[in-house]
């Protein structure tokens, strides 16, 4: 059996991410609490950790503040790093008759965007978030906190590159849509109700040129205000919402 190394663990700060890790049985090595007055939420969290057999350390405030950042809400968990899943396994696990919905990230390098996108995907029933090995944010503390712990529940697949995923998706019968501000077609007038792989570009450059060329379709979110673009996580959320809205429509209700 392989021994765990210190590099196999990450720190997650804040009550919601730590609570999500406890609720979902994530491998937690230790919960560290800042000594001081506790409210009901923190007391319940400590009790939950103890009931699960997780070591809980109460640290004096000065030592806690030296070791951890101040934006912790008084609690930190040392957890096993996020384990990514296999694309083929996830595809087989999708219930028969249910159209797959995958979201792939092409150059999302801000961990807060990665976390926000993961949280949205979990809330909206996305089957998997797909990330490349390179040019992507780490599934570490920043993503854990901004996802409010969703990275512990949302299936995440890591692939060699997004082009590999696009080819895989096409073999699986998915239509590949790239979200691109320069597209001529908008998401409101595009049929997104079937098996879909949605590709989201990076914060600054959007979709890479080759990624755009490999997509079946390019779609955009129409902008009617004075702002010409949206944050990647916001745009992703709007596109996923439209996918799910169309899936809820009866075929006779569609244009």
C-alpha positions in Angstrom: 0.0 0.0 0.0 1.3 3.4 -1.0 2.1 5.7 1.9 0.7 9.2 2.0 3.1 12.1 1.6 2.7 15.7 2.9 2.2 16.8 -0.7 -0.9 14.6 -1.0 -2.7 16.9 1.3 -4.1 20.4 1.0 -5.5 22.9 3.5 -9.1 24.1 3.2 -10.2 27.1 5.1 -13.6 28.2 6.2 -16.7 26.6 7.7 -18.6 25.7 4.6 -15.7 23.9 2.8 -14.7 22.1 6.0 -18.3 21.1 6.7 -18.8 19.8 3.1 -15.6 17.7 3.5 -17.0 16.2 6.7 -20.4 15.6 5.3 -19.1 13.8 2.2 -16.6 11.5 3.9 -13.5 13.2 2.4 -10.3 11.8 3.8 -9.5 14.3 6.5 -6.2 14.0 8.5 -6.9 16.8 11.0 -9.3 19.6 11.8 -7.6 22.6 13.5 -9.8 25.1 15.4 -8.7 28.5 16.6 -9.1 28.7 20.4 -11.8 31.2 21.5 -15.5 31.6 21.9 -17.5 29.1 19.7 -20.9 29.5 18.2 -23.3 26.7 17.5 -22.1 26.0 14.0 -18.4 25.6 15.0 -19.3 23.5 18.0 -21.4 21.2 15.9 -18.6 20.9 13.3 -16.1 19.9 16.0 -18.6 17.3 17.4 -19.1 15.9 13.9 -15.4 15.6 13.3 -15.0 13.8 16.7 -17.8 11.4 15.8 -16.1 10.5 12.6 -12.9 9.8 14.3 -11.1 12.8 12.8 -8.4 14.3 14.9 -9.3 17.7 16.2 -6.7 20.2 17.4 -7.6 23.4 19.3 -4.7 25.8 18.8 -4.0 29.0 20.7 -5.0 32.1 18.7 -1.5 33.5 18.2 -0.1 30.2 17.0 -3.2 29.6 14.7 -2.8 33.1 13.2 0.9 32.5 12.5 0.3 29.2 10.8 -2.8 30.0 8.8 -4.2 33.0 6.9 -6.7 35.2 8.8 -9.5 34.4 6.4 -10.3 31.1 7.9 -13.4 31.7 10.0 -11.5 30.0 12.8 -11.3 26.5 11.3 -9.0 24.7 8.9 -9.0 21.1 7.7 -6.0 19.2 6.3 -7.6 17.0 3.7 -6.4 14.5 1.0 -6.1 16.2 -2.4 -9.0 15.9 -4.8 -8.9 12.6 -6.8 -10.0 13.0 -10.4 -12.1 10.3 -12.1 -12.0 8.4 -15.3 -14.1 9.7 -18.3 -15.2 6.2 -19.5 -16.3 5.2 -16.0 -18.4 8.3 -15.6 -19.9 7.9 -19.0 -21.0 4.3 -18.1 -22.5 5.5 -14.9 -24.9 8.0 -16.5 -28.4 6.4 -16.3 -29.8 5.0 -19.5 -32.0 7.5 -21.3 -30.4 10.5 -19.7 -28.4 12.7 -22.1 -24.8 13.4 -20.9 -23.8 17.0 -20.0 -20.1 17.6 -19.7 -18.3 20.9 -19.1 -14.7 21.2 -20.2 -12.4 24.1 -19.2 -9.9 25.4 -21.8 -7.4 27.5 -19.9 -9.2 28.4 -16.7 -6.2 29.4 -14.5 -7.9 31.3 -11.7 -8.8 28.9 -8.8 -11.7 31.0 -7.8 -13.2 30.7 -11.2 -12.6 26.9 -11.2 -14.3 26.7 -7.8 -17.2 28.8 -8.8 -17.7 26.8 -12.0 -17.5 23.5 -10.1 -20.1 24.7 -7.6 -22.5 25.7 -10.4 -22.0 22.4 -12.2 -22.8 20.5 -9.0 -25.9 22.6 -8.5 -27.1 22.2 -12.1 -26.6 18.5 -12.5 -23.6 18.4 -14.8 -22.2 14.9 -15.1 -18.5 15.9 -15.1 -16.2 18.8 -15.1 -13.2 18.1 -17.4 -9.8 19.9 -16.9 -6.5 19.5 -18.8 -3.3 18.6 -17.0 -1.7 21.9 -18.0 -2.9 25.5 -18.2 -5.5 25.0 -15.5 -6.0 26.1 -11.9 -5.1 23.8 -9.1 -7.8 21.9 -7.2 -6.4 23.3 -4.0 -7.4 25.6 -1.2 -8.6 28.5 -3.5 -10.8 26.2 -5.6 -12.1 24.4 -2.5 -13.1 27.6 -0.7 -14.7 29.3 -3.7 -16.6 26.1 -4.6 -18.0 26.0 -1.0 -16.8 22.4 -0.9 -18.3 21.4 -4.2 -15.0 20.0 -5.5 -15.5 17.2 -3.0 -18.8 16.1 -4.6 -18.7 17.1 -8.3 -17.1 14.5 -10.5 -14.0 15.9 -12.0 -12.0 14.3 -14.8 -8.4 15.3 -15.8 -7.3 14.7 -19.4 -4.0 15.2 -21.2 -5.5 18.2 -23.1 -8.9 19.5 -24.2 -8.5 18.3 -27.8 -8.3 14.7 -26.5 -11.6 15.3 -24.6 -13.3 16.8 -27.7 -12.4 13.8 -29.8 -13.6 11.5 -27.0 -16.9 13.4 -26.7 -17.6 13.1 -30.4 -16.9 9.3 -30.3 -19.5 9.1 -27.5 -22.1 10.9 -29.6 -22.0 14.2 -27.8 -22.3 17.5 -29.7 -19.5 19.8 -28.8 -20.3 23.5 -28.2 -17.7 26.1 -27.6 -18.7 29.2 -25.7 -17.1 32.1 -27.7 -18.0 35.8 -27.6 -17.2 36.1 -31.4 -19.7 33.4 -32.4 -22.6 34.3 -34.7 -25.1 32.0 -33.0 -26.5 32.6 -29.5 -27.4 30.0 -26.9 -31.0 31.1 -26.8 -31.5 30.0 -30.4 -29.4 26.9 -30.4 -30.7 23.4 -29.6 -28.7 22.3 -26.5 -31.2 19.7 -25.4 -29.3 16.5 -26.4 -26.0 15.0 -25.4 -23.7 18.0 -24.9 -20.1 18.9 -24.2 -19.8 22.5 -23.4 -16.3 24.0 -23.7 -15.5 27.1 -21.6 -12.4 29.3 -22.5 -9.9 31.0 -20.3 -10.4 34.3 -18.5 -8.3 36.4 -20.8 -8.0 34.7 -24.2 -11.2 32.6 -24.3 -11.0 29.5 -26.4 -7.7 28.6 -28.0 -7.8 28.7 -31.8 -7.4 24.9 -32.3 -10.1 24.3 -29.7 -12.5 26.6 -31.6 -11.8 24.7 -34.8 -12.5 21.3 -33.2 -15.8 22.3 -31.8 -19.0 21.3 -33.7 -20.6 24.7 -33.0 -19.6 28.0 -31.5 -22.2 29.8 -29.5 -22.3 33.0 -27.5 -24.3 34.7 -24.8 -25.9 37.8 -26.4 -24.9 41.0 -24.7 -27.4 43.9 -24.7 -25.8 46.1 -22.1 -22.7 48.2 -22.2 -20.4 45.5 -21.0 -18.9 43.4 -23.8 -18.0 40.2 -21.9 -18.7 38.2 -18.7 -16.6 36.5 -16.1 -15.9 32.9 -17.2 -17.8 31.3 -14.3 -20.8 33.6 -14.8 -20.9 32.8 -18.6 -20.6 29.1 -17.8 -23.5 29.2 -15.4 -25.7 30.9 -17.9 -24.9 28.4 -20.6 -25.5 25.4 -18.3 -28.8 26.9 -17.1 -29.9 27.2 -20.7 -28.9 23.6 -21.4 -31.0 22.4 -18.5 -33.9 24.7 -19.3 -34.2 23.2 -22.8 -34.0 19.6 -21.3 -37.0 20.3 -19.1 -39.1 21.4 -22.1 -41.4 19.0 -23.8 -40.4 18.4 -27.5 -43.8 20.0 -28.5 -42.9 23.2 -26.6 -39.6 23.8 -28.5 -39.5 26.2 -31.4 
